[in-house]
Amino acid sequence: MTSFVHLDYSNQHAGVDRVESAIASAQQIKRNFSGTRSLATLLLSAIAAAVMVVAYQVMDSMADGHLLVLWIGMWAVAFAALAAFAGTTRVLAVNLKTSLDSWSRRVAMRRADERLWAMAKTDARVMSDLQAAMLRHDVRDEYLTFVAPRSGPADKPKAVLAKTLNSPAYQTRYI
């Protein structure tokens, strides 16, 4: 006679486990995606295509008997070019991406300034806020030009104030 029974049932549905693992792997793919890597691959493909065009032009002028040998040589040159320029294209892609990001950031800031200025022309409250911010900026620059460089060890509060005025948090909030 059996005194106790072992029932090993899963607490979770197998389909749910599969769906959760599929979602987790999709999120992992999304995290591993790099625009820089894609751009480097694109540039590398463009270089390889240029090498292939030049090799094809050379191969086109040869006799038909040597076509297979030249075709194999052309592919060897193409793969050697891919291997030789892989690091360079990656650096070029990173530099290109960084410069495009900074350019778009500058354009966005310029457009935002233009919109703010257009709004300030029509709204006196916004214009007064801008004038107050410009006045604070001028006072801060004047203070840093004339008072802060003359501060010595006895003028510790002035040095702390100058450091506060130059801090990014102060400039973001008050200027």
MDAnalysis code that builds the backbone (N, CA, C; Angstrom):
import MDAnalysis as mda
import numpy as np

u = mda.Universe.empty(525, n_residues=175, atom_resindex=np.repeat(np.arange(175), 3), trajectory=True)
u.add_TopologyAttr("name", ["N", "CA", "C"] * 175)
u.add_TopologyAttr("resid", np.arange(1, 176))
u.add_TopologyAttr("resname", ["MET", "THR", "SER", "PHE", "VAL", "HIS", "LEU", "ASP", "TYR", "SER", "ASN", "GLN", "HIS", "ALA", "GLY", "VAL", "ASP", "ARG", "VAL", "GLU", "SER", "ALA", "ILE", "ALA", "SER", "ALA", "GLN", "GLN", "ILE", "LYS", "ARG", "ASN", "PHE", "SER", "GLY", "THR", "ARG", "SER", "LEU", "ALA", "THR", "LEU", "LEU", "LEU", "SER", "ALA", "ILE", "ALA", "ALA", "ALA", "VAL", "MET", "VAL", "VAL", "ALA", "TYR", "GLN", "VAL", "MET", "ASP", "SER", "MET", "ALA", "ASP", "GLY", "HIS", "LEU", "LEU", "VAL", "LEU", "TRP", "ILE", "GLY", "MET", "TRP", "ALA", "VAL", "ALA", "PHE", "ALA", "ALA", "LEU", "ALA", "ALA", "PHE", "ALA", "GLY", "THR", "THR", "ARG", "VAL", "LEU", "ALA", "VAL", "ASN", "LEU", "LYS", "THR", "SER", "LEU", "ASP", "SER", "TRP", "SER", "ARG", "ARG", "VAL", "ALA", "MET", "ARG", "ARG", "ALA", "ASP", "GLU", "ARG", "LEU", "TRP", "ALA", "MET", "ALA", "LYS", "THR", "ASP", "ALA", "ARG", "VAL", "MET", "SER", "ASP", "LEU", "GLN", "ALA", "ALA", "MET", "LEU", "ARG", "HIS", "ASP", "VAL", "ARG", "ASP", "GLU", "TYR", "LEU", "THR", "PHE", "VAL", "ALA", "PRO", "ARG", "SER", "GLY", "PRO", "ALA", "ASP", "LYS", "PRO", "LYS", "ALA", "VAL", "LEU", "ALA", "LYS", "THR", "LEU", "ASN", "SER", "PRO", "ALA", "TYR", "GLN", "THR", "ARG", "TYR", "ILE"])
u.atoms.positions = np.array([
    [0.825, -1.155, 0.000],
    [0.000, 0.000, 0.000],
    [0.892, 1.248, 0.000],
    [0.436, 2.284, -0.691],
    [1.205, 3.522, -0.830],
    [0.847, 4.466, 0.290],
    [1.850, 4.935, 0.956],
    [1.575, 5.833, 2.074],
    [1.541, 7.304, 1.631],
    [2.283, 7.654, 0.585],
    [2.179, 9.019, 0.072],
    [2.446, 9.005, -1.428],
    [1.958, 10.054, -2.105],
    [2.017, 10.135, -3.567],
    [2.803, 11.382, -3.952],
    [3.678, 11.238, -4.922],
    [4.436, 12.372, -5.448],
    [3.797, 12.824, -6.748],
    [3.300, 14.018, -6.757],
    [2.749, 14.604, -7.980],
    [3.620, 15.798, -8.360],
    [4.341, 15.661, -9.471],
    [5.233, 16.728, -9.921],
    [4.589, 17.477, -11.082],
    [3.756, 18.414, -10.753],
    [3.140, 19.267, -11.761],
    [3.855, 20.603, -11.778],
    [4.015, 21.127, -12.966],
    [4.674, 22.424, -13.113],
    [3.755, 23.540, -12.618],
    [4.348, 24.528, -12.003],
    [3.573, 25.677, -11.537],
    [3.336, 26.703, -12.635],
    [4.031, 26.538, -13.766],
    [3.924, 27.499, -14.847],
    [3.685, 26.761, -16.155],
    [2.918, 27.380, -17.038],
    [2.581, 26.777, -18.319],
    [3.806, 26.813, -19.228],
    [4.043, 25.754, -19.974],
    [5.218, 25.677, -20.847],
    [5.155, 26.718, -21.961],
    [3.973, 27.017, -22.461],
    [3.827, 28.035, -23.504],
    [4.205, 29.414, -23.001],
    [3.862, 29.689, -21.759],
    [4.218, 30.982, -21.173],
    [5.733, 31.098, -21.053],
    [6.402, 30.018, -20.669],
    [7.863, 30.028, -20.590],
    [8.486, 30.317, -21.956],
    [7.955, 29.703, -23.007],
    [8.485, 29.923, -24.351],
    [8.274, 31.359, -24.804],
    [7.113, 31.917, -24.541],
    [6.838, 33.298, -24.943],
    [7.733, 34.271, -24.181],
    [7.901, 34.045, -22.877],
    [8.782, 34.914, -22.094],
    [10.218, 34.850, -22.579],
    [10.701, 33.669, -22.923],
    [12.075, 33.565, -23.419],
    [12.212, 34.208, -24.795],
    [11.163, 34.115, -25.636],
    [11.211, 34.775, -26.942],
    [11.241, 36.291, -26.788],
    [10.450, 36.819, -25.866],
    [10.436, 38.262, -25.625],
    [11.777, 38.727, -25.069],
    [12.347, 37.946, -24.161],
    [13.647, 38.304, -23.585],
    [14.742, 38.308, -24.655],
    [14.724, 37.329, -25.555],
    [15.747, 37.303, -26.607],
    [15.529, 38.433, -27.611],
    [14.273, 38.818, -27.880],
    [14.016, 39.954, -28.769],
    [14.527, 41.248, -28.139],
    [14.346, 41.402, -26.837],
    [14.857, 42.595, -26.157],
    [16.379, 42.603, -26.143],
    [16.988, 41.443, -26.031],
    [18.440, 41.352, -26.065],
    [18.975, 41.760, -27.438],
    [18.298, 41.336, -28.497],
    [18.703, 41.723, -29.844],
    [18.602, 43.235, -29.997],
    [17.526, 43.818, -29.471],
    [17.343, 45.263, -29.546],
    [18.450, 45.997, -28.787],
    [18.850, 45.486, -27.638],
    [19.924, 46.113, -26.866],
    [21.269, 45.987, -27.563],
    [21.487, 44.884, -28.272],
    [22.769, 44.667, -28.929],
    [22.883, 45.400, -30.258],
    [21.779, 45.949, -30.773],
    [21.822, 46.632, -32.059],
    [22.608, 47.923, -31.929],
    [23.491, 48.160, -32.868],
    [24.308, 49.366, -32.840],
    [24.239, 50.037, -34.202],
    [23.830, 51.289, -34.216],
    [23.781, 52.037, -35.463],
    [25.166, 52.252, -36.032],
    [26.158, 52.364, -35.168],
    [27.531, 52.551, -35.617],
    [28.026, 51.319, -36.362],
    [27.681, 50.161, -35.850],
    [28.094, 48.929, -36.509],
    [27.447, 48.810, -37.886],
    [26.189, 49.204, -37.988],
    [25.493, 49.158, -39.273],
    [26.112, 50.127, -40.262],
    [26.450, 51.326, -39.788],
    [27.066, 52.316, -40.650],
    [28.445, 51.858, -41.106],
    [29.201, 51.228, -40.210],
    [30.514, 50.706, -40.583],
    [30.379, 49.608, -41.632],
    [29.383, 48.762, -41.480],
    [29.151, 47.707, -42.467],
    [28.775, 48.299, -43.812],
    [27.946, 49.338, -43.795],
    [27.546, 49.996, -45.031],
    [28.745, 50.622, -45.733],
    [29.603, 51.320, -44.979],
    [30.790, 51.917, -45.580],
    [31.746, 50.857, -46.109],
    [31.878, 49.768, -45.377],
    [32.740, 48.683, -45.815],
    [32.212, 48.051, -47.092],
    [30.903, 47.915, -47.187],
    [30.300, 47.372, -48.406],
    [30.512, 48.311, -49.582],
    [30.441, 49.621, -49.340],
    [30.678, 50.589, -50.408],
    [32.115, 50.509, -50.914],
    [33.065, 50.356, -49.995],
    [34.470, 50.217, -50.399],
    [34.666, 48.932, -51.190],
    [34.056, 47.848, -50.719],
    [34.177, 46.577, -51.434],
    [33.549, 46.671, -52.821],
    [32.421, 47.374, -52.936],
    [31.783, 47.530, -54.246],
    [32.672, 48.343, -55.183],
    [33.328, 49.379, -54.663],
    [34.236, 50.170, -55.494],
    [35.407, 49.329, -55.978],
    [35.944, 48.500, -55.090],
    [37.041, 47.608, -55.489],
    [36.564, 46.621, -56.545],
    [35.341, 46.118, -56.386],
    [34.792, 45.168, -57.364],
    [34.604, 45.830, -58.736],
    [34.169, 47.072, -58.756],
    [33.980, 47.779, -60.033],
    [35.312, 47.964, -60.738],
    [36.329, 48.369, -59.991],
    [37.652, 48.541, -60.589],
    [38.181, 47.200, -61.094],
    [38.022, 46.162, -60.310],
    [38.484, 44.832, -60.739],
    [37.710, 44.355, -61.961],
    [36.438, 44.649, -62.026],
    [35.642, 44.244, -63.185],
    [36.085, 45.006, -64.429],
    [36.427, 46.277, -64.281],
    [36.909, 47.048, -65.424],
    [38.216, 46.457, -65.948],
    [39.103, 46.064, -65.029],
    [40.353, 45.437, -65.445],
    [40.072, 44.094, -66.097],
    [39.162, 43.331, -65.506],
    [38.842, 42.006, -66.010],
    [38.144, 42.076, -67.363],
    [37.393, 43.120, -67.604],
    [36.642, 43.263, -68.850],
    [37.575, 43.457, -70.034],
    [38.741, 44.025, -69.802],
    [39.683, 44.259, -70.889],
    [40.513, 43.016, -71.210],
    [40.478, 41.992, -70.383],
    [41.267, 40.775, -70.609],
    [40.541, 39.820, -71.549],
    [41.268, 38.835, -71.995],
    [40.696, 37.808, -72.865],
    [39.804, 36.888, -72.046],
    [38.873, 36.203, -72.709],
    [37.915, 35.349, -72.014],
    [38.547, 34.125, -71.367],
    [39.685, 33.713, -71.772],
    [40.312, 32.519, -71.230],
    [40.758, 32.698, -69.783],
    [41.101, 33.863, -69.426],
    [41.589, 34.128, -68.080],
    [40.487, 34.635, -67.145],
    [39.268, 34.506, -67.570],
    [38.145, 35.082, -66.834],
    [37.986, 34.460, -65.446],
    [38.060, 33.154, -65.343],
    [37.870, 32.504, -64.043],
    [38.989, 32.861, -63.071],
    [40.220, 32.885, -63.548],
    [41.357, 33.225, -62.690],
    [41.223, 34.674, -62.196],
    [40.839, 35.565, -63.092],
    [40.664, 36.955, -62.696],
    [39.485, 37.117, -61.741],
    [38.433, 36.333, -61.954],
    [37.265, 36.399, -61.063],
    [37.649, 35.993, -59.636],
    [38.409, 34.919, -59.526],
    [38.876, 34.470, -58.214],
    [39.814, 35.509, -57.607],
    [40.690, 36.068, -58.397],
    [41.587, 37.110, -57.915],
    [40.826, 38.355, -57.459],
    [39.786, 38.694, -58.212],
    [38.984, 39.858, -57.845],
    [38.318, 39.642, -56.488],
    [37.792, 38.463, -56.246],
    [37.159, 38.183, -54.949],
    [38.187, 38.162, -53.828],
    [39.381, 37.669, -54.114],
    [40.441, 37.683, -53.106],
    [40.815, 39.118, -52.746],
    [40.899, 39.981, -53.756],
    [41.196, 41.394, -53.498],
    [40.060, 42.034, -52.701],
    [38.820, 41.689, -53.045],
    [37.673, 42.265, -52.330],
    [37.679, 41.863, -50.858],
    [37.925, 40.604, -50.560],
    [37.961, 40.172, -49.168],
    [39.166, 40.746, -48.423],
    [40.289, 40.897, -49.118],
    [41.451, 41.528, -48.487],
    [41.147, 42.995, -48.164],
    [40.435, 43.663, -49.070],
    [40.057, 45.057, -48.806],
    [39.103, 45.139, -47.621],
    [38.165, 44.202, -47.541],
    [37.256, 44.183, -46.384],
    [38.023, 44.009, -45.084],
    [38.989, 43.108, -45.092],
    [39.775, 42.869, -43.879],
    [40.675, 44.058, -43.549],
    [41.208, 44.716, -44.578],
    [42.142, 45.814, -44.345],
    [41.443, 47.070, -43.832],
    [40.237, 47.322, -44.326],
    [39.557, 48.574, -43.991],
    [38.496, 48.436, -42.904],
    [38.401, 47.295, -42.250],
    [37.349, 47.100, -41.245],
    [37.481, 48.067, -40.071],
    [38.662, 48.202, -39.513],
    [38.859, 49.111, -38.383],
    [38.693, 50.567, -38.770],
    [39.209, 50.921, -39.948],
    [39.112, 52.293, -40.421],
    [37.668, 52.699, -40.652],
    [36.886, 51.821, -41.259],
    [35.485, 52.172, -41.512],
    [34.699, 52.265, -40.215],
    [35.041, 51.468, -39.231],
    [34.354, 51.567, -37.941],
    [34.643, 52.914, -37.281],
    [35.905, 53.344, -37.301],
    [36.269, 54.650, -36.743],
    [35.595, 55.768, -37.534],
    [35.587, 55.639, -38.851],
    [34.937, 56.633, -39.701],
    [33.445, 56.703, -39.404],
    [32.817, 55.566, -39.206],
    [31.386, 55.545, -38.892],
    [31.103, 56.197, -37.544],
    [31.956, 55.939, -36.552],
    [31.767, 56.551, -35.228],
    [31.920, 58.066, -35.332],
    [32.950, 58.518, -36.049],
    [33.158, 59.962, -36.213],
    [32.007, 60.605, -36.971],
    [31.527, 59.941, -38.004],
    [30.413, 60.473, -38.784],
    [29.148, 60.565, -37.936],
    [28.893, 59.531, -37.160],
    [27.704, 59.531, -36.307],
    [27.794, 60.620, -35.249],
    [28.955, 60.796, -34.642],
    [29.142, 61.832, -33.629],
    [28.968, 63.221, -34.225],
    [29.546, 63.457, -35.393],
    [29.421, 64.782, -36.002],
    [27.987, 65.059, -36.443],
    [27.290, 64.058, -36.946],
    [25.888, 64.259, -37.318],
    [25.011, 64.512, -36.091],
    [25.294, 63.826, -34.995],
    [24.544, 64.068, -33.750],
    [24.757, 65.493, -33.247],
    [25.999, 65.947, -33.249],
    [26.264, 67.308, -32.761],
    [25.665, 68.343, -33.703],
    [25.699, 68.089, -35.004],
    [25.097, 69.016, -35.966],
    [23.591, 69.107, -35.742],
    [22.932, 67.962, -35.578],
    [21.480, 67.994, -35.376],
    [21.128, 68.653, -34.041],
    [21.972, 68.479, -33.033],
    [21.748, 69.139, -31.753],
    [21.863, 70.664, -31.899],
    [22.874, 71.120, -32.666],
    [23.022, 72.557, -32.899],
    [21.838, 73.125, -33.679],
    [21.374, 72.396, -34.678],
    [20.217, 72.854, -35.459],
    [18.980, 72.932, -34.578],
    [18.779, 71.930, -33.732],
    [17.616, 71.934, -32.840],
    [17.689, 73.097, -31.859],
    [18.873, 73.370, -31.307],
    [19.023, 74.495, -30.380],
    [18.755, 75.821, -31.084],
    [19.261, 75.963, -32.311],
    [19.037, 77.201, -33.056],
    [17.552, 77.407, -33.341],
    [16.872, 76.341, -33.741],
    [15.424, 76.438, -34.004],
    [14.652, 76.778, -32.731],
    [15.052, 76.167, -31.614],
    [14.377, 76.468, -30.343],
    [14.600, 77.919, -29.951],
    [15.816, 78.429, -30.160],
    [16.080, 79.835, -29.860],
    [15.256, 80.759, -30.751],
    [15.134, 80.398, -32.027],
    [14.334, 81.211, -32.942],
    [12.863, 81.214, -32.532],
    [12.345, 80.062, -32.134],
    [10.947, 80.005, -31.687],
    [10.747, 80.814, -30.408],
    [11.702, 80.719, -29.485],
    [11.591, 81.475, -28.245],
    [11.645, 82.976, -28.526],
    [12.523, 83.379, -29.431],
    [12.623, 84.792, -29.751],
    [11.347, 85.289, -30.434],
    [10.773, 84.479, -31.327],
    [9.514, 84.860, -31.970],
    [8.396, 84.969, -30.936],
    [8.389, 84.078, -29.970],
    [7.385, 84.137, -28.909],
    [7.620, 85.357, -28.021],
    [8.888, 85.689, -27.764],
    [9.204, 86.834, -26.911],
    [8.795, 88.146, -27.577],
    [8.824, 88.186, -28.900],
    [8.407, 89.396, -29.606],
    [6.917, 89.683, -29.424],
    [6.147, 88.630, -29.221],
    [4.695, 88.821, -29.095],
    [4.219, 88.822, -27.643],
    [5.013, 88.305, -26.720],
    [4.590, 88.202, -25.330],
    [5.581, 88.963, -24.441],
    [5.106, 89.992, -23.768],
    [5.973, 90.832, -22.940],
    [6.546, 90.074, -21.752],
    [5.816, 89.114, -21.215],
    [6.311, 88.342, -20.069],
    [7.530, 87.518, -20.446],
    [7.465, 86.888, -21.614],
    [8.606, 86.082, -22.069],
    [9.797, 86.986, -22.340],
    [9.543, 88.167, -22.930],
    [10.631, 89.102, -23.213],
    [11.286, 89.577, -21.916],
    [10.498, 89.837, -20.899],
    [11.092, 90.269, -19.626],
    [11.894, 89.152, -18.983],
    [11.426, 87.920, -19.110],
    [12.215, 86.785, -18.602],
    [13.548, 86.674, -19.331],
    [13.533, 86.851, -20.648],
    [14.775, 86.790, -21.416],
    [15.716, 87.927, -21.037],
    [15.172, 89.111, -20.859],
    [16.007, 90.243, -20.468],
    [16.620, 90.018, -19.085],
    [15.843, 89.450, -18.162],
    [16.375, 89.159, -16.833],
    [17.486, 88.108, -16.908],
    [17.302, 87.096, -17.725],
    [18.338, 86.063, -17.877],
    [19.602, 86.652, -18.497],
    [19.447, 87.533, -19.502],
    [20.627, 88.162, -20.106],
    [21.340, 89.069, -19.105],
    [20.572, 89.782, -18.277],
    [21.173, 90.634, -17.258],
    [21.949, 89.799, -16.238],
    [21.349, 88.673, -15.791],
    [22.063, 87.780, -14.866],
    [23.348, 87.275, -15.494],
    [23.290, 86.928, -16.771],
    [24.466, 86.425, -17.477],
    [25.543, 87.499, -17.537],
    [25.156, 88.748, -17.844],
    [26.131, 89.838, -17.908],
    [26.751, 90.108, -16.540],
    [25.934, 90.095, -15.493],
    [26.444, 90.324, -14.137],
    [27.413, 89.213, -13.744],
    [27.072, 87.980, -14.077],
    [27.952, 86.858, -13.753],
    [29.283, 86.985, -14.488],
    [29.237, 87.336, -15.785],
    [30.480, 87.505, -16.539],
    [31.317, 88.651, -15.978],
    [30.664, 89.734, -15.596],
    [31.384, 90.872, -15.033],
    [32.024, 90.495, -13.704],
    [31.301, 89.767, -12.887],
    [31.844, 89.332, -11.604],
    [33.052, 88.431, -11.816],
    [32.927, 87.472, -12.738],
    [34.027, 86.542, -12.968],
    [35.226, 87.232, -13.589],
    [35.000, 88.299, -14.341],
    [36.109, 89.005, -14.974],
    [36.871, 89.866, -13.987],
    [36.152, 90.575, -13.107],
    [36.813, 91.559, -12.256],
    [37.048, 91.092, -10.822],
    [36.146, 90.344, -10.233],
    [36.255, 90.022, -8.817],
    [36.904, 88.668, -8.582],
    [36.510, 87.660, -9.301],
    [36.981, 86.301, -9.034],
    [38.483, 86.139, -9.229],
    [39.118, 86.724, -10.264],
    [40.566, 86.523, -10.399],
    [41.368, 87.156, -9.268],
    [40.829, 88.179, -8.598],
    [41.556, 88.857, -7.528],
    [41.387, 88.169, -6.173],
    [40.552, 87.157, -6.127],
    [40.285, 86.545, -4.825],
    [41.490, 85.741, -4.368],
    [41.817, 85.897, -3.107],
    [42.949, 85.186, -2.525],
    [42.453, 84.175, -1.521],
    [43.344, 83.655, -0.664],
    [42.940, 82.668, 0.335],
    [41.946, 83.230, 1.346],
    [41.984, 84.538, 1.596],
    [41.057, 85.120, 2.561],
    [39.659, 85.278, 1.980],
    [39.568, 85.219, 0.661],
    [38.281, 85.413, -0.005],
    [37.676, 84.085, -0.427],
    [37.654, 83.148, 0.468],
    [37.098, 81.819, 0.170],
    [35.635, 81.883, -0.263],
    [34.773, 82.694, 0.363],
    [33.383, 82.763, -0.101],
    [33.259, 83.229, -1.542],
    [34.140, 84.147, -1.972],
    [34.098, 84.600, -3.364],
    [34.451, 83.460, -4.323],
    [35.425, 82.648, -3.951],
    [35.809, 81.518, -4.794],
    [34.678, 80.501, -4.879],
    [33.990, 80.275, -3.763],
    [32.857, 79.341, -3.769],
    [31.746, 79.889, -4.647],
    [31.500, 81.207, -4.575],
    [30.470, 81.821, -5.406],
    [30.842, 81.725, -6.883],
    [32.100, 81.956, -7.210],
    [32.533, 81.851, -8.604],
    [32.365, 80.423, -9.106],
    [32.698, 79.457, -8.267],
    [32.538, 78.052, -8.658],
    [31.059, 77.729, -8.867],
    [30.198, 78.275, -8.015],
    [28.761, 78.047, -8.157],
    [28.236, 78.676, -9.435],
    [28.701, 79.884, -9.743],
    [28.233, 80.560, -10.957],
    [28.668, 79.830, -12.218],
    [29.806, 79.148, -12.167],
    [30.291, 78.416, -13.333],
    [29.744, 77.003, -13.431],
    [29.040, 76.537, -12.420],
    [28.564, 75.155, -12.434],
    [27.469, 74.972, -13.475],
    [27.442, 73.808, -14.136],
    [26.411, 73.549, -15.152],
    [24.998, 73.570, -14.570],
    [24.838, 73.156, -13.327],
    [23.505, 73.148, -12.731],
    [22.975, 74.565, -12.590],
    [23.843, 75.516, -12.182],
    [23.424, 76.906, -12.053],
    [23.098, 77.494, -13.424],
    [23.976, 77.221, -14.406],
    [23.773, 77.773, -15.732],
    [22.514, 77.231, -16.379],
    [22.200, 75.968, -16.156],
    [20.991, 75.385, -16.716],
    [19.750, 75.978, -16.072],
    [19.788, 76.187, -14.779],
    [18.603, 76.622, -14.069],
    [18.366, 78.125, -14.175],
    [19.429, 78.921, -14.128],
    [19.244, 80.377, -13.991],
    [19.653, 81.186, -15.207],
    [20.266, 80.574, -16.181],
    [20.729, 81.358, -17.328],
    [20.010, 80.904, -18.574],
])
